[in-house]
Amino acid sequence: MAANHSLRNSVKKEYDMTQTMMTTQDYTAPSTPSIGSSSMLCELSISTWTGRKKDKRASEDVTTDNHAVSGVASVHKKLLADCQELVAVQKFTANSRNIHYAMTMPWSDTGLRLLPTAQYFKYHQAMTDIQNEYDRLVDLFLSGYEWEITQASAKLGDLFDRNEYPSVDSLRNKFGFRLSYIPLPDAGDFRIDIGNEATEQVRDHYQSYYSTQLNNAMNDVWQRTHKALTAMSERLDYSASEDKKIFRDTLVTNVLDMVELLNVCNVTGDGQMNAARIKLEEAFRGVNADALREDAHLRSETKRTVDEVIKTLPSIGL
């Protein structure tokens, strides 16, 4: 027993010495919340073929015919005219990016987005389904590509030039879907051998960047919440004796989506955000668009709660 007691004292003494050494090193703990364990960075890259090309000859003809200075007019043509399969890929790509933005938070100007770990599985499943559909639409387009070229030759007339159309194999490389996940470094997490003074400068720079980006990410959630709630408040603003305002079912689902985001995107544990979420959850339990259309009392109470939550939202230039 005495030996065990002596061993515990020895281990504790060594631990205390280690802690003392760590606190005396040139290191400044981050003052901003650490969210490295509750979120990650993600990057979505989707590339498509535009199917558009500038026609230099036609551009020059337009300039000459209108007695204009060279270079002031530009003619771009759709190589496949109104190919619906290509249009479907392009529209799906745009919608996919919107879903990506809706499920994540802004982080950097380079395309990186902040993804809460609580949102990861839902997000990853959604992106997997999107990629599968994207690949299907691309394959469908490429399978009819040669036929579309034949159709385009008749539709474009003298603007048609077969040399402007890439081969199927070359064209396939113009389509791509890539999703990347990147760990989020915490502010102050620098281990760079550039000297203490330089390390401190880099750490301070990143901590400022970290704080700014985190603030922007949280503000984005607040702004989206404000948009959804003000839209609902405006559409519910009528009494039983007044003409009904028309609104879609999405008026409610948009708010419910934001309630979920207030939960999964609260990576800093913000009490104000949590309180708004709880209040909205209670107000919308069992509420749907049809009920709001038919029940004047429910409509009035729901609008009152929504307005109360709007007043509690932080002032972020709204």
N, C-alpha and C positions, 0 to 999 in steps of 0.2 A: 504493500500500500504506500509506504514511504517513497519507494522507487517511482511509482506511478505519479505521486504528487510532485516529486522533483522534476519528472519529465514534462508534466503539464506546465510547471512554472518556467521551464527552459523554453518550451515552445511559445508560451505567451510573451516571454521577454524578447525572443527573436522576432515575433510578429510586431510587437510595439516598436522595435528598432526599425523594422522595414517601413512601417507606417510613417515614422518620423522622417526617414530619409526621403520618402515620396513627397511629403508636404514641404520639404526644404528644396526640392528640385525646382528648376525654372519652368513652372507649369501653372497656368491659370485655368481654373475650372470654368466651363461655359456657364454664362448667366441665363442663356436661353434654354427652353425645355429640350430635353433629349428625346428625340422621336425616332432614333435609329432602330429601336426594337419594335416600334409600333407602326412603322411604315417603311416603304422602299421606293426607289425610283423606277419608272418604267418608260420605255420608248417604243412607240409604234411607228413603223415606216411602211407605207403602202404606195407602190408605184404603179402607174397605168400608162398606157399609150394614149396620147391625146388624139391621134388621127387627124391632126391639123398641120398644115404646112403653108409657108408664105410662097406665093407665086410671084416671082420677080417680074416676069414678062407682063402678067396681068396688072401688076402694080405700076409698071412703067406706062402701060397703055392708058390706065386711068389718069395718071398724072398728065400725060401728053394730051389726051382728049379734053381735059379740063384746063389746059394752058397753065398748069401749076408748076411750081418749082420741084425739081426732082427730090424725092425722099419724103414728101409731105403726105403721101397716100400709100396705104399698104393693103394688099388683098391677100387674105388667108382663106384657104379652101379646106373643106372637110373631105379628106381623101376617100372616105367610104360613104359620103353623103349622109343619109339618115339611118345608118346601120343600128338597129335597135339592140342587138346583142352587145355592141360596144357601149352604147348609151347606158345599158343596164349595169355594166361593169363600173362605169364612171359614177353613176348615181349611187351604187352600192358602196363604192369607196368613200364618197363624201359622207354618206350616212354612217359608215363604220367609224370614221374619225369623230363624228358627233357623239356616238356612243362612248368612244374612248374618252373624250373630253368630259362627258357627263359623269362617268364613273371614277374619274381621277381629279386631282387638284393641280393647279399650275405650280411649276417650280423654276424652270429656267427658260431662257429665250432660245435654247438650242433644241427644244422639243421634248426634253425630259419632263415627266409629270410625276407628281407625288401620289403613290398608291398606298392607302392604309392596309396593313396586313389583315384587318378584319374584312376587307373588301376583296382580298386576293382571290379566293376560290370562286366567288361569283364573277369577278372580272375575268379571270383566266378561262372559265367555262364559256363566257360570252364571247371572248376573243377567239377561242377554239372553234366555236360554231360559226363565227364570222369568217374565219380563215377557210373553213371547209366550203362555205357557200361562195366565197370569193374565188377559190380554185375551180369550183364547178362552173361559175359564170365565165371565167377566163377560158376554160376548156371548150365551153359551148361556143364562144366567139371564135376561137382559133379553128374549130372544126369547120366553120363555114366561111373562113377568111377568103379563100380563093374564089368562092362563089360571089362574095361581096365585092371583090375587085372587078369581076365581070359586070356586075350591076352598076358599079361606080363609073365604069367606062362609058356607059350610056347616059348616066345622069350628069356627069361633069362636062361632057362635050369636048371642046378644044382645050379645056383646063386639065384634062386627063393626061398623065404621064406615067407609064408603067414603071419607069425607073425609080419613081418616088416611093414605091411599095417594098418594104423589107420582106425577106423570106419568112416563112412560118417559124422556123427555128430562131432566127434573129429577133423576130417580134416577141416570141415567148420570153426572152430575156428582159424585155421592157416592162414586164409585169412581175411584181414581187410583193411579198407580205412577210414582214419581219417584226417580231416582238421580243424585246429585251428587258430583263429585270436586273437592276443594279442596286447593291447595298447603299444605304444612305449614311455617309459619315457624319458623326456628331460634331458639333462645333467644338474646337479645341483638340480634336483627335488628330494631331499632327506628329509624325515621327520622321522628321526630315533633318538630315545632317548638314545644316547650312549655318550653324552657329546660333547661339542663344538669341542674339538680338534679331537676326533675320527670321528665326523661327517664330519669335514673338510677333513680328510684323505680319507674317503670313497668317498666323493664328488669329490675330486681331482682324485682319482683312476678311478671312473666311467667317469669323463669328458675326461680323457685320452683314456679310452676304447671307449667311444662314438665317439670321434674325429677320432680314428683309424678306427673303423668299418664304419663310415660314409664315410671316405676317400676311404676305400676299396670298398664300394658299388658303389661310383661314378666312381672309376677307372675301375670297372668291365664293366660299361656301355661304357666307352671310349674304352676299349680293344675289346669289341664285335663290336663296331662301326668300329674300325681300321681293324679288321679281315674281315668284310663284304666289306669295301671300297677297301682294298688292293686286295681282290679276284676279285672285279669288274675291278679295274685298270689293273690288269694283263691280264684278259680275253678280254678286249677291246683294247689291245695294238697291233693293226695291221691296216694296210692301205688297201685301195681298191685293190691295186695291189698285195697284199700279200695273202697267204693262210689264209682262215678264221679260227679263233679259235672257237671251239665248246663250247657253254655254254648253260646251262639250263635256263628256265624261272625263276627259283629260284634265279638266280644271281641278278635280279631286285627286286623280292619280298623280298629277305633277306635285301636289303638296305632299302626298304620301311618300313619293320618291324622295323629296327633300327631308322628310322626317327620318327616313332611313339614312340619308347622307349625314344628317346632323349627328347620328349615332356613330357610324363607321368612320367618318372623317374628323371626328373630334380627337385628333392625335395628341393634342396638348392637355386633354382633360379639362377643357374650359367649362367652368360652372355655368356661365351664362348660356352657352350653347346647349348644355345638358338640360337646363331649366326650360328653354324654349322647346326642346324636343319632347320633354315630358308633358308639357302643357298641350302641345299639338296632338300628341298620341292620345291623350285623354279626350280631347275635343272631337277627334275624328274616329273614335272607336265605334264601328258599326255604321258610320256615315257614308253614303254614296251619292252620286249626282242626282239620281231620280228622287231620293228623299229630300234633297235640297230644293229641287224644283217644285215639289208638291207641298212641303211642310213649311209654312211661313215662319212659325216659331223656331224651328230647327235652323232655318236659314238665318234668322236674326241672331240667334245665339252663336252660331258658327262664325258669322261675320264679326260679332263682338269679340269673340276669343281671338280671331285672326288679327283684328285691329290692335288688341292688347299686346299680342306677341310682336307685331310690327313696331310698336312703341318701345319695346325692350331691345330691339336690335341695335347694335353699336352704330355710331355715326361714322360712316366710311365714305363720305362723299356722295351718298345716295340722294 
